[in-house]
């Protein structure tokens, strides 16, 4: 368990280092930023029909800056992040990310090779079974089992041998069905995961900016009466621009909370990237795991298929778990973050604890 935690921690650190080395900064003009956040003035467009957060313009500094976060937590959880996509066997995928396309090509190629090997083994086994059965019938040797050693002396057939032959037929049929439907089964589980996320995706939550902020002043000047759209991270950044002589503590808290949200976003990205790699490996090796499981069951041992299925299901459903928690705790009432910025730390801590406890529960299920 300790070694596994170290491996996960090292993998996350490596991924974060890669992210920092490959970060590209884009410079946008003020007009482009305002267009991206759908900035509007009350004078030109009237008051917003509905909004999530109202801020008193008199409490802000003069000429506050407008944050534009290109990749938010909402977009990572509810949007289509090409690099962390897991639909490797979907022939209709529209993912054009070059790195992901390379991984997808490797996964498909290795999966096909394993699938061909598995079907070849199944064909060989059924031919061997048929030949053995025919020879036994011709010679009238009913004591010969399918897995008998031809160099051993003939012995009287035992119930264990009959049971082994029965398991062989059952596992052969099971392998043929599962191998034929393996791509369909994998895609159904992944699509079920996407469906759960879409069920939590009400309104425009998958967009980068889903919180409407209304800044309202006493007079009718456009500079003090306007509204725009942002996300949790952008809201905290914007609310760190209160007048320092009147609300220094609030500014500092918002800055700290915004930094924690940024770090959590990177960790979340790393987790989903590792999830993608795990699912890629599990997808590639499924045919071979199925064959190993069949052999283990035939000789009377436990196979690895149950472990594979649990691990695959856990990796797929960890994202919907986080998405639902985040939606219930944040998206229902973003005004709570505006009033109590420290609430976001509680939410992040709760999500991290949910991930840790779910992982421990998954590990304990095999003990």
C-alpha positions as CSV (number, residue, x, y, z in Angstrom):
1,X,0.0,0.0,0.0
2,X,2.8,2.4,0.9
3,X,4.7,1.5,-2.3
4,X,1.5,2.2,-4.4
5,X,1.0,5.6,-2.7
6,X,4.6,6.5,-3.5
7,X,4.2,5.4,-7.1
8,X,1.0,7.5,-7.5
9,X,2.7,10.6,-5.8
10,X,5.8,10.3,-8.1
11,X,3.5,10.0,-11.2
12,X,1.6,13.1,-10.2
13,X,4.8,15.1,-9.7
14,X,6.1,14.0,-13.1
15,X,2.9,15.0,-14.7
16,X,2.8,18.4,-13.1
17,X,6.4,19.0,-14.2
18,X,5.4,18.1,-17.7
19,X,2.5,20.5,-17.5
20,X,4.8,23.3,-16.4
21,X,7.3,22.6,-19.2
22,X,4.6,22.6,-21.8
23,X,2.6,25.5,-20.7
24,X,1.8,28.1,-23.3
25,X,0.7,31.6,-22.3
26,X,-1.6,33.5,-24.7
27,X,-2.0,37.3,-24.6
28,X,-5.5,38.6,-25.1
29,X,-6.5,42.2,-25.5
30,X,-9.1,43.8,-23.1
31,X,-11.8,43.6,-25.8
32,X,-11.1,39.9,-26.5
33,X,-11.3,39.2,-22.7
34,X,-14.6,41.0,-22.4
35,X,-16.0,39.2,-25.4
36,X,-14.9,35.8,-23.9
37,X,-16.5,36.6,-20.6
38,X,-19.6,38.1,-22.2
39,X,-19.1,41.5,-20.6
40,X,-22.2,43.7,-20.8
41,X,-23.2,47.0,-19.3
42,X,-26.6,47.8,-17.9
43,X,-26.7,51.1,-19.8
44,X,-26.3,49.3,-23.2
45,X,-28.0,45.9,-22.5
46,X,-30.2,46.4,-19.5
47,X,-30.1,44.5,-16.3
48,X,-29.4,40.8,-16.4
49,X,-32.5,38.6,-16.3
50,X,-30.8,36.4,-13.7
51,X,-27.5,36.3,-12.0
52,X,-25.7,34.3,-9.4
53,X,-23.6,36.8,-7.5
54,X,-24.1,40.5,-6.8
55,X,-21.2,42.7,-5.9
56,X,-21.3,46.3,-4.7
57,X,-19.2,48.4,-7.1
58,X,-18.4,50.9,-4.4
59,X,-16.4,48.3,-2.4
60,X,-14.1,47.4,-5.4
61,X,-11.0,49.2,-6.4
62,X,-11.1,51.6,-9.4
63,X,-10.8,49.9,-12.7
64,X,-10.8,46.3,-11.6
65,X,-9.3,43.6,-13.9
66,X,-11.5,40.9,-15.3
67,X,-10.1,37.3,-15.1
68,X,-10.5,34.9,-17.9
69,X,-9.7,31.3,-17.0
70,X,-9.4,29.2,-20.2
71,X,-9.5,25.8,-18.4
72,X,-11.7,25.7,-15.3
73,X,-12.6,22.9,-13.0
74,X,-16.0,22.8,-14.6
75,X,-14.5,22.3,-18.0
76,X,-12.3,19.5,-16.8
77,X,-15.2,17.7,-15.1
78,X,-18.0,18.3,-17.4
79,X,-16.4,19.2,-20.8
80,X,-14.6,17.1,-23.3
81,X,-10.9,17.1,-22.3
82,X,-9.2,15.6,-25.3
83,X,-6.0,14.5,-23.5
84,X,-7.9,12.6,-20.8
85,X,-10.4,10.9,-23.1
86,X,-11.0,7.2,-22.4
87,X,-13.0,6.2,-25.5
88,X,-10.2,4.3,-27.2
89,X,-12.5,1.7,-28.9
90,X,-15.0,4.2,-30.2
91,X,-14.7,4.3,-34.0
92,X,-16.7,7.6,-34.2
93,X,-14.5,9.6,-31.8
94,X,-13.9,13.2,-32.8
95,X,-10.8,13.7,-30.6
96,X,-8.1,15.3,-32.7
97,X,-5.5,15.7,-30.0
98,X,-2.2,14.4,-31.5
99,X,-0.9,12.9,-28.2
100,X,-4.1,11.2,-27.4
101,X,-4.4,9.9,-31.0
102,X,-1.0,8.3,-30.7
103,X,-2.0,6.6,-27.4
104,X,-5.3,5.5,-29.0
105,X,-3.5,4.0,-32.0
106,X,-1.2,2.0,-29.6
107,X,-4.2,0.8,-27.5
108,X,-6.2,-0.3,-30.6
109,X,-3.2,-2.1,-32.1
110,X,-2.2,-3.9,-28.9
111,X,-5.9,-4.8,-28.2
112,X,-6.3,-6.3,-31.7
113,X,-3.1,-8.4,-31.3
114,X,-4.3,-9.7,-27.9
115,X,-7.7,-10.4,-29.4
116,X,-6.3,-12.4,-32.3
117,X,-4.0,-14.4,-30.0
118,X,-7.0,-15.1,-27.7
119,X,-9.2,-16.3,-30.6
120,X,-6.3,-18.4,-31.9
121,X,-5.9,-20.1,-28.6
122,X,-9.6,-20.8,-28.4
123,X,-9.6,-22.3,-31.8
124,X,-6.6,-24.5,-30.9
125,X,-8.2,-25.6,-27.7
126,X,-11.5,-26.6,-29.3
127,X,-9.7,-28.5,-32.1
128,X,-7.6,-30.3,-29.5
129,X,-10.8,-31.1,-27.5
130,X,-12.6,-32.4,-30.6
131,X,-9.6,-34.5,-31.7
132,X,-9.3,-36.0,-28.2
133,X,-13.0,-36.8,-28.1
134,X,-13.0,-38.5,-31.5
135,X,-9.9,-40.6,-30.8
136,X,-11.4,-41.6,-27.4
137,X,-14.6,-42.6,-29.1
138,X,-12.9,-44.6,-31.9
139,X,-10.6,-46.5,-29.4
140,X,-13.4,-46.8,-26.9
141,X,-11.3,-45.2,-24.2
142,X,-13.8,-43.4,-22.0
143,X,-11.2,-42.9,-19.3
144,X,-9.2,-40.4,-21.3
145,X,-9.8,-36.8,-20.3
146,X,-9.3,-33.7,-22.4
147,X,-6.3,-32.6,-20.4
148,X,-4.8,-36.1,-20.0
149,X,-1.1,-36.6,-20.6
150,X,-0.8,-39.1,-23.5
151,X,2.5,-40.4,-22.0
152,X,0.9,-41.4,-18.7
153,X,-0.7,-44.8,-18.0
154,X,-4.4,-45.1,-18.4
155,X,-6.2,-44.6,-15.2
156,X,-9.8,-44.8,-14.3
157,X,-11.6,-41.5,-14.9
158,X,-12.3,-39.4,-11.8
159,X,-15.1,-36.9,-11.0
160,X,-12.5,-34.2,-10.9
161,X,-11.6,-34.9,-14.5
162,X,-15.3,-34.7,-15.5
163,X,-15.6,-31.4,-13.6
164,X,-12.5,-30.1,-15.4
165,X,-13.9,-31.0,-18.8
166,X,-17.2,-29.3,-17.9
167,X,-15.4,-26.2,-16.8
168,X,-13.4,-26.2,-20.1
169,X,-16.6,-26.1,-22.2
170,X,-18.2,-23.4,-20.0
171,X,-15.1,-21.2,-20.0
172,X,-14.7,-21.7,-23.8
173,X,-18.2,-20.5,-24.5
174,X,-17.8,-17.7,-22.0
175,X,-14.6,-16.6,-23.6
176,X,-16.0,-16.6,-27.1
177,X,-19.0,-14.5,-26.0
178,X,-17.0,-12.0,-24.0
179,X,-14.2,-11.6,-26.6
180,X,-16.8,-11.0,-29.3
181,X,-18.6,-8.4,-27.2
182,X,-15.6,-7.0,-25.4
183,X,-15.5,-3.7,-27.3
184,X,-19.3,-3.3,-26.8
185,X,-19.0,-4.0,-23.1
186,X,-16.1,-1.5,-22.6
187,X,-17.9,1.2,-24.6
188,X,-21.2,0.6,-22.7
189,X,-19.4,1.1,-19.3
190,X,-17.7,4.3,-20.6
191,X,-20.9,5.7,-22.1
192,X,-22.7,5.0,-18.8
193,X,-20.0,7.1,-17.1
194,X,-20.6,9.9,-19.6
195,X,-24.3,9.7,-19.0
196,X,-23.9,10.1,-15.3
197,X,-21.9,13.3,-15.9
198,X,-24.4,14.6,-18.3
199,X,-27.2,14.0,-15.8
200,X,-25.3,16.4,-13.4
201,X,-24.7,18.8,-16.3
202,X,-27.7,21.1,-16.0
203,X,-27.8,24.4,-17.9
204,X,-24.4,25.6,-19.0
205,X,-22.2,24.0,-16.4
206,X,-19.9,22.4,-19.0
207,X,-19.0,25.8,-20.4
208,X,-15.9,27.5,-19.1
209,X,-17.9,30.4,-17.6
210,X,-21.1,29.5,-15.9
211,X,-21.4,32.0,-13.1
212,X,-23.0,35.4,-13.8
213,X,-21.6,38.2,-11.7
214,X,-23.5,41.5,-11.5
215,X,-21.5,44.5,-10.3
216,X,-24.0,47.2,-9.2
217,X,-23.2,50.8,-8.3
218,X,-25.3,53.7,-7.0
219,X,-25.2,55.8,-10.2
220,X,-26.0,54.8,-13.8
221,X,-22.4,55.0,-15.2
222,X,-21.3,52.0,-17.3
223,X,-18.1,51.7,-15.3
224,X,-20.1,50.8,-12.1
225,X,-23.1,48.8,-13.5
226,X,-22.1,45.8,-15.5
227,X,-22.2,42.0,-15.5
228,X,-20.1,39.2,-16.9
229,X,-19.6,35.4,-16.7
230,X,-16.9,33.6,-15.0
231,X,-16.2,30.4,-12.9
232,X,-15.3,29.7,-9.3
233,X,-11.6,30.4,-9.9
234,X,-12.3,33.6,-11.8
235,X,-14.8,34.7,-9.1
236,X,-12.3,34.4,-6.3
237,X,-9.7,36.3,-8.4
238,X,-12.2,39.1,-9.1
239,X,-13.2,39.3,-5.5
240,X,-9.6,39.8,-4.4
241,X,-9.9,43.3,-5.8
242,X,-11.8,44.9,-2.9
243,X,-10.4,48.1,-1.6
244,X,-7.4,47.1,0.6
245,X,-8.0,49.8,3.3
246,X,-11.6,48.4,3.8
247,X,-11.3,44.7,3.2
248,X,-7.7,43.5,3.4
249,X,-8.5,40.2,5.1
250,X,-11.1,39.3,2.5
251,X,-8.7,40.0,-0.3
252,X,-6.0,37.8,1.2
253,X,-8.5,35.0,1.9
254,X,-9.8,35.2,-1.7
255,X,-6.2,35.1,-3.1
256,X,-5.3,32.0,-1.0
257,X,-8.6,30.3,-1.9
258,X,-8.0,31.1,-5.6
259,X,-4.5,29.6,-5.4
260,X,-5.8,26.4,-3.7
261,X,-8.4,26.1,-6.5
262,X,-5.7,26.4,-9.1
263,X,-3.6,23.7,-7.4
264,X,-6.6,21.4,-7.1
265,X,-7.3,21.9,-10.7
266,X,-3.8,20.7,-11.6
267,X,-4.1,17.7,-9.3
268,X,-7.5,16.9,-10.8
269,X,-6.0,17.1,-14.3
270,X,-3.2,14.8,-13.2
271,X,-5.6,12.3,-11.7
272,X,-7.7,12.1,-14.8
273,X,-4.5,11.7,-16.9
274,X,-3.4,8.8,-14.8
275,X,-7.0,7.4,-15.1
276,X,-6.7,7.6,-18.8
277,X,-3.4,5.6,-18.8
278,X,-4.8,3.0,-16.4
279,X,-7.9,2.5,-18.6
280,X,-5.7,2.3,-21.7
281,X,-3.7,-0.5,-20.1
282,X,-6.8,-2.3,-18.9
283,X,-8.4,-2.1,-22.3
284,X,-5.3,-3.5,-24.1
285,X,-4.9,-6.5,-21.9
286,X,-8.5,-7.5,-21.5
287,X,-8.4,-10.4,-24.0
288,X,-5.3,-11.9,-22.4
289,X,-6.7,-11.4,-18.9
290,X,-9.9,-13.3,-20.0
291,X,-7.8,-16.2,-21.3
292,X,-5.7,-16.4,-18.1
293,X,-8.9,-16.2,-16.0
294,X,-10.4,-19.1,-18.0
295,X,-7.3,-21.3,-17.5
296,X,-7.3,-20.5,-13.8
297,X,-11.0,-21.4,-13.4
298,X,-10.5,-24.7,-15.3
299,X,-7.8,-25.9,-12.9
300,X,-9.9,-24.8,-10.0
301,X,-8.3,-21.5,-9.0
302,X,-9.5,-17.9,-8.9
303,X,-8.9,-15.9,-12.0
304,X,-7.9,-12.2,-12.4
305,X,-11.0,-11.2,-14.3
306,X,-12.9,-10.0,-11.2
307,X,-10.0,-7.8,-10.2
308,X,-9.8,-6.4,-13.8
309,X,-13.5,-5.6,-13.8
310,X,-13.4,-3.9,-10.4
311,X,-10.3,-1.9,-11.3
312,X,-11.8,-0.9,-14.7
313,X,-15.1,0.1,-13.1
314,X,-13.4,2.1,-10.4
315,X,-11.2,4.0,-12.9
316,X,-14.2,4.8,-15.1
317,X,-16.5,5.9,-12.3
318,X,-14.1,8.0,-10.3
319,X,-14.7,11.0,-12.6
320,X,-18.5,10.9,-12.3
321,X,-18.1,10.6,-8.5
322,X,-16.1,13.8,-8.4
323,X,-18.4,15.6,-10.9
324,X,-21.5,14.8,-8.8
325,X,-19.9,15.9,-5.5
326,X,-18.6,19.1,-7.1
327,X,-22.0,19.9,-8.7
328,X,-24.0,19.2,-5.5
329,X,-21.6,21.3,-3.3
330,X,-20.8,24.1,-5.6
331,X,-23.0,24.5,-8.7
332,X,-26.3,24.6,-6.8
333,X,-25.3,27.8,-4.9
334,X,-22.2,29.7,-6.1
335,X,-23.3,32.7,-4.1
336,X,-22.1,30.8,-1.0
337,X,-18.6,30.9,-2.4
338,X,-18.9,34.7,-2.8
339,X,-20.0,35.2,0.8
340,X,-17.8,32.5,2.4
341,X,-14.7,32.0,0.3
342,X,-13.3,29.4,2.7
343,X,-16.2,27.1,1.8
344,X,-14.3,26.1,-1.4
345,X,-11.5,24.7,0.8
346,X,-14.0,22.6,2.6
347,X,-15.4,21.3,-0.7
348,X,-11.9,20.5,-2.1
349,X,-11.0,18.7,1.2
350,X,-14.2,16.7,1.0
351,X,-13.6,15.7,-2.6
352,X,-10.0,14.6,-1.8
353,X,-11.3,12.6,1.2
354,X,-14.0,10.9,-1.0
355,X,-11.2,9.9,-3.5
356,X,-9.0,8.5,-0.7
357,X,-11.8,6.6,1.0
358,X,-13.1,5.2,-2.3
359,X,-9.6,4.0,-3.1
360,X,-9.2,2.4,0.3
361,X,-12.6,0.7,0.0
362,X,-11.6,-0.6,-3.4
363,X,-8.4,-2.1,-2.0
364,X,-10.1,-3.6,1.0
365,X,-12.6,-5.3,-1.3
366,X,-9.9,-7.8,-2.4
367,X,-8.8,-8.7,1.1
